[in-house]
Amino acid sequence: VEREHAIATSKPVLVFSHEREAIKWLTQMIMRA
C-alpha cells in the first residue's frame, strides 16, 4: 500500500516538472521571436 501511495504522489510531480520545462521552453521561443 505504501508503495502505491508513493507512485500516486510522484506521478503529478513528474507531470508538473514536465509542464514547467515546457513553459520555460515556450518563454524562450517567445523571447527569441
PyMOL Python script that loads the backbone (N, CA, C, O; Angstrom):
from pymol import cmd

cmd.read_pdbstr("""\
ATOM      1  N   VAL A   1       0.842  -1.199   0.000  1.00  0.00           N
ATOM      2  CA  VAL A   1       0.000   0.000   0.000  1.00  0.00           C
ATOM      3  C   VAL A   1       0.878   1.249   0.000  1.00  0.00           C
ATOM      4  O   VAL A   1       0.585   2.199  -0.727  1.00  0.00           O
ATOM      5  N   GLU A   2       1.933   1.272   0.787  1.00  0.00           N
ATOM      6  CA  GLU A   2       2.798   2.463   0.840  1.00  0.00           C
ATOM      7  C   GLU A   2       3.474   2.729  -0.502  1.00  0.00           C
ATOM      8  O   GLU A   2       3.661   3.875  -0.909  1.00  0.00           O
ATOM      9  N   ARG A   3       3.840   1.618  -1.188  1.00  0.00           N
ATOM     10  CA  ARG A   3       4.495   1.788  -2.491  1.00  0.00           C
ATOM     11  C   ARG A   3       3.523   2.423  -3.497  1.00  0.00           C
ATOM     12  O   ARG A   3       3.896   3.300  -4.276  1.00  0.00           O
ATOM     13  N   GLU A   4       2.291   1.963  -3.458  1.00  0.00           N
ATOM     14  CA  GLU A   4       1.284   2.519  -4.368  1.00  0.00           C
ATOM     15  C   GLU A   4       1.076   4.003  -4.089  1.00  0.00           C
ATOM     16  O   GLU A   4       0.914   4.801  -5.012  1.00  0.00           O
ATOM     17  N   HIS A   5       1.082   4.361  -2.815  1.00  0.00           N
ATOM     18  CA  HIS A   5       0.908   5.761  -2.431  1.00  0.00           C
ATOM     19  C   HIS A   5       2.069   6.610  -2.947  1.00  0.00           C
ATOM     20  O   HIS A   5       1.868   7.733  -3.410  1.00  0.00           O
ATOM     21  N   ALA A   6       3.268   6.073  -2.864  1.00  0.00           N
ATOM     22  CA  ALA A   6       4.447   6.800  -3.339  1.00  0.00           C
ATOM     23  C   ALA A   6       4.356   7.041  -4.847  1.00  0.00           C
ATOM     24  O   ALA A   6       4.707   8.116  -5.334  1.00  0.00           O
ATOM     25  N   ILE A   7       3.884   6.037  -5.573  1.00  0.00           N
ATOM     26  CA  ILE A   7       3.749   6.177  -7.024  1.00  0.00           C
ATOM     27  C   ILE A   7       2.669   7.213  -7.336  1.00  0.00           C
ATOM     28  O   ILE A   7       2.832   8.033  -8.240  1.00  0.00           O
ATOM     29  N   ALA A   8       1.579   7.172  -6.592  1.00  0.00           N
ATOM     30  CA  ALA A   8       0.463   8.096  -6.833  1.00  0.00           C
ATOM     31  C   ALA A   8       0.887   9.539  -6.560  1.00  0.00           C
ATOM     32  O   ALA A   8       0.408  10.457  -7.225  1.00  0.00           O
ATOM     33  N   THR A   9       1.775   9.748  -5.595  1.00  0.00           N
ATOM     34  CA  THR A   9       2.177  11.114  -5.262  1.00  0.00           C
ATOM     35  C   THR A   9       3.316  11.592  -6.148  1.00  0.00           C
ATOM     36  O   THR A   9       3.468  12.799  -6.339  1.00  0.00           O
ATOM     37  N   SER A  10       4.119  10.692  -6.693  1.00  0.00           N
ATOM     38  CA  SER A  10       5.247  11.118  -7.518  1.00  0.00           C
ATOM     39  C   SER A  10       4.823  11.405  -8.952  1.00  0.00           C
ATOM     40  O   SER A  10       5.484  12.176  -9.648  1.00  0.00           O
ATOM     41  N   LYS A  11       3.723  10.792  -9.407  1.00  0.00           N
ATOM     42  CA  LYS A  11       3.289  10.989 -10.784  1.00  0.00           C
ATOM     43  C   LYS A  11       2.926  12.451 -11.072  1.00  0.00           C
ATOM     44  O   LYS A  11       3.417  13.006 -12.055  1.00  0.00           O
ATOM     45  N   PRO A  12       2.079  13.098 -10.246  1.00  0.00           N
ATOM     46  CA  PRO A  12       1.765  14.505 -10.504  1.00  0.00           C
ATOM     47  C   PRO A  12       3.001  15.397 -10.463  1.00  0.00           C
ATOM     48  O   PRO A  12       3.063  16.398 -11.177  1.00  0.00           O
ATOM     49  N   VAL A  13       3.970  15.052  -9.648  1.00  0.00           N
ATOM     50  CA  VAL A  13       5.199  15.850  -9.573  1.00  0.00           C
ATOM     51  C   VAL A  13       5.944  15.771 -10.909  1.00  0.00           C
ATOM     52  O   VAL A  13       6.482  16.771 -11.385  1.00  0.00           O
ATOM     53  N   LEU A  14       5.972  14.578 -11.507  1.00  0.00           N
ATOM     54  CA  LEU A  14       6.620  14.413 -12.807  1.00  0.00           C
ATOM     55  C   LEU A  14       5.919  15.257 -13.865  1.00  0.00           C
ATOM     56  O   LEU A  14       6.567  15.926 -14.669  1.00  0.00           O
ATOM     57  N   VAL A  15       4.594  15.218 -13.856  1.00  0.00           N
ATOM     58  CA  VAL A  15       3.816  15.997 -14.829  1.00  0.00           C
ATOM     59  C   VAL A  15       4.069  17.483 -14.605  1.00  0.00           C
ATOM     60  O   VAL A  15       4.225  18.242 -15.561  1.00  0.00           O
ATOM     61  N   PHE A  16       4.108  17.894 -13.343  1.00  0.00           N
ATOM     62  CA  PHE A  16       4.316  19.305 -13.011  1.00  0.00           C
ATOM     63  C   PHE A  16       5.678  19.784 -13.495  1.00  0.00           C
ATOM     64  O   PHE A  16       5.786  20.853 -14.096  1.00  0.00           O
ATOM     65  N   SER A  17       6.725  18.991 -13.233  1.00  0.00           N
ATOM     66  CA  SER A  17       8.067  19.389 -13.660  1.00  0.00           C
ATOM     67  C   SER A  17       8.158  19.420 -15.177  1.00  0.00           C
ATOM     68  O   SER A  17       8.849  20.268 -15.741  1.00  0.00           O
ATOM     69  N   HIS A  18       7.462  18.494 -15.846  1.00  0.00           N
ATOM     70  CA  HIS A  18       7.460  18.468 -17.304  1.00  0.00           C
ATOM     71  C   HIS A  18       6.768  19.720 -17.850  1.00  0.00           C
ATOM     72  O   HIS A  18       7.229  20.311 -18.827  1.00  0.00           O
ATOM     73  N   GLU A  19       5.670  20.119 -17.223  1.00  0.00           N
ATOM     74  CA  GLU A  19       4.956  21.320 -17.654  1.00  0.00           C
ATOM     75  C   GLU A  19       5.815  22.552 -17.449  1.00  0.00           C
ATOM     76  O   GLU A  19       5.811  23.464 -18.276  1.00  0.00           O
ATOM     77  N   ARG A  20       6.557  22.580 -16.341  1.00  0.00           N
ATOM     78  CA  ARG A  20       7.444  23.721 -16.084  1.00  0.00           C
ATOM     79  C   ARG A  20       8.509  23.813 -17.169  1.00  0.00           C
ATOM     80  O   ARG A  20       8.845  24.908 -17.621  1.00  0.00           O
ATOM     81  N   GLU A  21       9.037  22.671 -17.586  1.00  0.00           N
ATOM     82  CA  GLU A  21      10.043  22.658 -18.661  1.00  0.00           C
ATOM     83  C   GLU A  21       9.432  23.178 -19.954  1.00  0.00           C
ATOM     84  O   GLU A  21      10.065  23.943 -20.681  1.00  0.00           O
ATOM     85  N   ALA A  22       8.201  22.763 -20.239  1.00  0.00           N
ATOM     86  CA  ALA A  22       7.522  23.202 -21.462  1.00  0.00           C
ATOM     87  C   ALA A  22       7.288  24.711 -21.428  1.00  0.00           C
ATOM     88  O   ALA A  22       7.478  25.394 -22.434  1.00  0.00           O
ATOM     89  N   ILE A  23       6.878  25.228 -20.273  1.00  0.00           N
ATOM     90  CA  ILE A  23       6.650  26.669 -20.146  1.00  0.00           C
ATOM     91  C   ILE A  23       7.970  27.416 -20.323  1.00  0.00           C
ATOM     92  O   ILE A  23       8.009  28.459 -20.976  1.00  0.00           O
ATOM     93  N   LYS A  24       9.047  26.892 -19.749  1.00  0.00           N
ATOM     94  CA  LYS A  24      10.369  27.515 -19.901  1.00  0.00           C
ATOM     95  C   LYS A  24      10.758  27.582 -21.374  1.00  0.00           C
ATOM     96  O   LYS A  24      11.241  28.606 -21.858  1.00  0.00           O
ATOM     97  N   TRP A  25      10.539  26.477 -22.074  1.00  0.00           N
ATOM     98  CA  TRP A  25      10.885  26.398 -23.493  1.00  0.00           C
ATOM     99  C   TRP A  25      10.051  27.385 -24.294  1.00  0.00           C
ATOM    100  O   TRP A  25      10.572  28.079 -25.167  1.00  0.00           O
ATOM    101  N   LEU A  26       8.740  27.448 -23.993  1.00  0.00           N
ATOM    102  CA  LEU A  26       7.851  28.376 -24.701  1.00  0.00           C
ATOM    103  C   LEU A  26       8.287  29.819 -24.465  1.00  0.00           C
ATOM    104  O   LEU A  26       8.292  30.626 -25.395  1.00  0.00           O
ATOM    105  N   THR A  27       8.653  30.149 -23.222  1.00  0.00           N
ATOM    106  CA  THR A  27       9.075  31.513 -22.914  1.00  0.00           C
ATOM    107  C   THR A  27      10.325  31.870 -23.705  1.00  0.00           C
ATOM    108  O   THR A  27      10.438  32.986 -24.212  1.00  0.00           O
ATOM    109  N   GLN A  28      11.262  30.937 -23.817  1.00  0.00           N
ATOM    110  CA  GLN A  28      12.481  31.198 -24.591  1.00  0.00           C
ATOM    111  C   GLN A  28      12.151  31.451 -26.051  1.00  0.00           C
ATOM    112  O   GLN A  28      12.743  32.329 -26.679  1.00  0.00           O
ATOM    113  N   MET A  29      11.210  30.688 -26.598  1.00  0.00           N
ATOM    114  CA  MET A  29      10.828  30.859 -28.001  1.00  0.00           C
ATOM    115  C   MET A  29      10.200  32.234 -28.218  1.00  0.00           C
ATOM    116  O   MET A  29      10.468  32.895 -29.221  1.00  0.00           O
ATOM    117  N   ILE A  30       9.359  32.659 -27.267  1.00  0.00           N
ATOM    118  CA  ILE A  30       8.713  33.973 -27.386  1.00  0.00           C
ATOM    119  C   ILE A  30       9.760  35.083 -27.268  1.00  0.00           C
ATOM    120  O   ILE A  30       9.690  36.079 -27.988  1.00  0.00           O
ATOM    121  N   MET A  31      10.717  34.918 -26.376  1.00  0.00           N
ATOM    122  CA  MET A  31      11.761  35.931 -26.189  1.00  0.00           C
ATOM    123  C   MET A  31      12.604  36.069 -27.460  1.00  0.00           C
ATOM    124  O   MET A  31      12.988  37.179 -27.831  1.00  0.00           O
ATOM    125  N   ARG A  32      12.892  34.952 -28.124  1.00  0.00           N
ATOM    126  CA  ARG A  32      13.734  34.989 -29.321  1.00  0.00           C
ATOM    127  C   ARG A  32      12.988  35.577 -30.516  1.00  0.00           C
ATOM    128  O   ARG A  32      13.594  36.215 -31.377  1.00  0.00           O
ATOM    129  N   ALA A  33      11.681  35.362 -30.569  1.00  0.00           N
ATOM    130  CA  ALA A  33      10.898  35.809 -31.726  1.00  0.00           C
ATOM    131  C   ALA A  33      10.869  37.345 -31.820  1.00  0.00           C
ATOM    132  O   ALA A  33      10.255  37.896 -32.733  1.00  0.00           O
TER     133      ALA A  33
END
""", "prot")
cmd.dss("prot")
cmd.show_as("cartoon", "prot")
cmd.util.cbc("prot")
cmd.orient("prot")
